[in-house]
Amino acid sequence: MKYLFGLLLLLTLVGCDQPAQVKEYQWPIPKGFPKPQVPADNPMSDEKVALGRFLFYDPQLSANQTQSCASCHQQQHAFAEALPVSIGSTGQLHRRNAQALVNIAYNKTLTWAHPSLDSIERQMLLPMFGEEPVEMGITGHEEQVLARFNTPEYQVRFRAAFGDNEISFNKINQAIASFVRSLISFNSAFDRYAYQLDDEALNESQLRGMNLFFSERLECHHCHGGFNFTQSTSHEKQLLDRRPFHNTGLYQVKGSYPKKDLGLAELTLDPRDNGAFRAPTLRNISLSAPYMHDGSVATLSQVIDLYASGGREITSGPFAGDGRTHPQKSPFVTGFELTEQEKTDLLLFLHSLTDQQFLKNPALSSPF
């Protein structure tokens, strides 16, 4: 029965052996916002996004069929997860927290600390084929994994997206990257206030918090600026990248970050990059706890306390030390004082960056 369904779907969607006509992709972005940059060899299309959605949620993509991309990138958590660090398909504990997939079509760099991973297609090779740590665990099981997608249903979707039935990891990569690029979030209360000119979208407390956020007193906007609330931004009107990596004073163990994760310095071998990690977007930040590269800060309230203190002092254990005095700490993390009301205002502003439509959009949820 399922093979008959596949044949009927094939004839309905793509016709008599003719590739589907690809129409121009319509980005779900507000009027006046720039379009993201897209690789020339992987243009966006509705059909490719639809295929990528199935692949993103399909655990067959992992070698042991226990995890999908969505296992660590869950819609209700802004496509992050509520764990300090991720756990791979084989049960291996990772070093880092899964980042939220919010507007990453605009990201100039991907992951927490890799300046050269500047496309989603390149970044995705790590979770798919990486061996240390293992995420999807495809390496060594390539033929077995590909065979799972050689079904009538998937052949229909691959043909609609690419014009033929060939199943390949390159097409899988491009389709998932297209779906991830479609994860656009621009309908928060802040957006309605700032871009849709709805004066009632933010209450007085949130407005006070917004003014604090963009003040030189707190300096939050230096690392979390622009319409995407992150420095690592690129689009059709901005091609240059600001330096988005910062040491925020989380650790200092004998003048360094813990050896288990030195941040950007692991790749650049530059001691000035010790403990530097990419400032993530703050869009939907209230849903993506815990925070920081290692998930070591549990709540937004604690994040504010950390920055108010100019970093973090750990008094015991293997990571004991005063991150506030790390020699490479960002000059923007100097500390500040807040009243209880000001802290409440700032928290409420951060919550105003939540886009409920994005979090509940059925077009972005599992199709299974």
N, C-alpha and C positions, 0 to 999 in steps of 0.2 A: 504493500500500500504506500509506504513512504517513497519507494522509487517512482511510482505513478505520480505522486504529488510533486516530486522533483522534476519530472518530465513536463507536467502541466505548467509548473511555475516557470520553467525554462522557456517554454513556448510563449507564455503570457508576457514575461518581462523583456525578453531579448529578441523574440521573433525568430524567423527561419535562418539561423546561423549567421545573422548579421550583428556586428557589435552595436551596443546601445549608443545612442547619440548623447554625448556628455554636454550638458548645458553649464553655463557659468555658475559657479557656486555663490550663493547669497549668504554672506556672513551675518550672523545674528548680533550685529553691533549697532549701537545707536547712531543716528545721523550726526555727521561731523567727526566721528572717531576714525583714526587711520586704520587701514586694513593691515593685518599681520603680513610679514614676509613669508613666502612659501617657496620651497625648493623648486626650481624649474622642472626637475625630472619627477616631481610628485605633486602635480596640481590637484587642488581640492575638487571633489565632486560629491554629490549627494549619495551616489552609489558606493563610492569608496568609503565614505563615512559610515554608511549603513553596514557594509561588510566589516569595517573596523570595530563597530560596536559589538557585533557577534563575537569576533575574535577576542576582544578585550575581556568579555565576560565568560569565555569558554575555557574551562580547566583542562581541556584536551591539549592546550598549548604547552602545558608543563609536562615533562617527561613522565612523571608518575601520576599525572592526571588529578592531582590534589589541589592545585591552585591555578587561578587565572590572574590576569593583571589586576582585576577588580578585588582580589583578595587583600591586597595592600593599598588599594586606591578606591575607597568606598564612597559612594555618592553622598550618603548622609553625613560624612565627615569631610565634605568638600574634596572628595577624591584623595583623602589621606586616610589614616587609620588611627584608632585610639590605643596605640601601643608605643612605648618609648622608642623601640627599634623594631625593624621588620624581622619576620621569621620566614626563611625560604621554604620552598616546597619539600625539601628534605629535612626540615626541622632545624636548620642551621640558624643561629642567632646572628643578625647583622650588626654592624657598628652604628648605623645611622637610622634616623627617623625617616619614614616615608613622607616625602613632601606632597603638599596638596597640588592637584592638577587643575589649577584655576588660571585661565588666560595664559597658559604657557605657550600659546601660539605667538605671544609677544616677547617671550624670554630670549635674551641674547645668549645666555649660557644656561646649561642644564646641570642638575645635581647640586650638591652642597659645595663642592670645592674642586671643580674641573674647568679651567678657563677655555679649554679647546673643544669641549662638547657643546657645540653651538647649533645643533639641529636635533630634533626629536628622533629622526631616523638613526642617527649615530648613537644617541644615548640609549635607545632601546636595545641595541646589541648587547649591552651589559646585562640587563635582567634576563634576556633570552638565552645568551650563550656563556655568560660569565661563570667561571668555575671557582672563584674565591672572592666573595662568598657565592654559593649556589642560590639562585633565585628560581627561575623556571627549569633550569637543569637540562636544557636541550642538547648541549654538546655531548656527542657520543650516541645520541638517540635521534639524529636528524631524520632518517628515513622513516622511522616508526612514527614520529610526530607528524610529519607531512602526510603520511598515509591516512591519518585520522580525518583529514579535511578533504580527502578525495571522495566525496559523497555527492549524490545528485543535488542535494540542497546547497551545499557550499559551491559546487561547480556553477550553479545558477548565479550565485552572488559574486563569485570571482569573474564570471563572464560579464555581468552587468557593470562591474567596477573597472575591469581591465580589457574587456573585449575578447577574451579567450578563456578556456577552462584550465589552463595550466596552473597548478598549485605550486608556489615557491615561497621560500622564506623572504625573498625580496618583496614580493607582493603582500605577504602577511605584515611585514614591517611597515610598508607604505600605507596599508589600510588602517592599521592601528594608529600610526602617526596622524593620519587624517582625522580619525575619530577624536583623538586627544586634542588636536588643534581646534576641534569644534566645541570644546568645553569652555564656552565664553560666558562670563558672568559680569553683567553691567546693570543689574536691576535691584541694587540695595537701596535702603533708605537714603544713604549718602548720595548715591547716583541720582535719585529722584530730586534731592535738594540741589545738588551742584550742577547737574546737567539737564534735568527736566524742569528746573526752576519752580519746584514745588516748595514754597516757603514753609509749609506745614509738615514736611517729611521728617524733619529733625526737631526734637523738643529743645527747650532751653538748656537742659543739662548736656545733651549731645552737642549742641552748638558751642557751649563753653569747652567741652572736651575737644572738639575740632580745633578751636583756637589754640588750646594748649598743645595739641599734636603738631600744629604747623608753626609753633613759636620757636624762637631761638633759645628760649629758656630750656626747653626739653630736647630740641633738635632731632626729634623722631624722623622728620621728613627728609633729613639728609640721606638716610639709608633706605627709607621707605617712601620715596617721593613719586611724583607723576601719577597719571591716571590709574596705573596698575600697582601703586604703592610698593614699588621695588626699583632699585637702580638698574637691575639687569633687564633692560627693555630695548627692544628694537622693533621698528615697524617701517612702513613705506615712507614716512617722513623723518625718521631718525635712524640712521645707519650706524652711527658711532656708539660705542659702548662706554658707559661710565664704569669705573672700577667698583664691582658690586661685592667684593669680599672684605670682611671685617673681623677683627678680633674683638669680641665684646666682653672680655674679662671673665669668662666662665671659669677658667682654671689658671693656675700657675703651680707647676710642680718643678721645683729647682730651676726656675726661669723659663720653663717650657710648658707646652700643653702635654697631657698624657701621651705616652708613646703609642698607645693604641690608635690614636687619630690626631695627627698633627695638622690636619686641614690642608689648605692650599700648599703649604710648604712641602708636602709629600711629593707633589708633582713639579713645583718650580725649583725645589732645593734651595730656596732663598730664605734665610732665617727671618727676614722681615715679614714673611707670610705665615709664620708660626701661629697656629690657632685661628687663621682667617677662614671664614665660611661665608657663603653667599647669603645676602639678606633676602628672605623670601617675600612674596607678596603678602599683604595683610588682608586681602579680600577674603571674606568668609573665615577670618582668623579665629573667631570664637568657636568654630566647629572642629578645628584641627589639632586640638590638644592631644598629647603633651607637646612641648615646644623645645626649640633649639635643635642643633644637628644630631644630638644624642638623646633627645626626648627627656632630658634631665630636669626640666622645669615643668611642673604639672599644670599650672593654671595661668591665665592671663594676668591675674592679680599678682602672682609671684614674678611674672616677667616684668611688670612695672616696678615692683620692689627691687628687682635685680638692677634695672637701669637707674633707678633712683639712687642706689648705693654705689653706682659706678662700677659694677661688676659683682663678683661673688667670692666670699671667703668660705673655704671648707676647712673645718677645724680638726677633723680626724679622718682616718682611713687612708687608703692608698693614694688618693688625689688631694690630700690635705695641702693647703696653700692659699694664698691671697691673690685671686685673679684680678683684683682691683689695681694691683701694682705690676701687672705683666708689662714688660718693656715694649711689647708690640700692640698694646691695646689701642683701639681706635680713639682718635682725639675727640670724637663725637660722644663717647661714653665717659662723661665726666662726673655724672651724678647730679641730682637736683632734689629739691624739697617740694613735697606736695601736701596740702591739707587733705583730710579724709574726703571732703566734698570734691576737691579737684581730682583725686584718684577715682572717685565714683564717676565723675563727668568723663574722664578719659576712657574708663572702661566702657561706659555707655556709648561713647563715640565709636570705639572699636567694634562694639556689637552692631552698630549701624552699618557696618560694612558687610553684613550678612545678606545674602541674596536668596531668599526662600524659594523663589521660582527656579533658580539654578539647582538647588538642593532637592527639589521635588519634581523636576522636569521628567516626565515619563519617557521622552525621546532620548534621554541620557542614561536611563536605567537598564537593567538586564532585560534582554529580549527573550530570555528562556522562561 
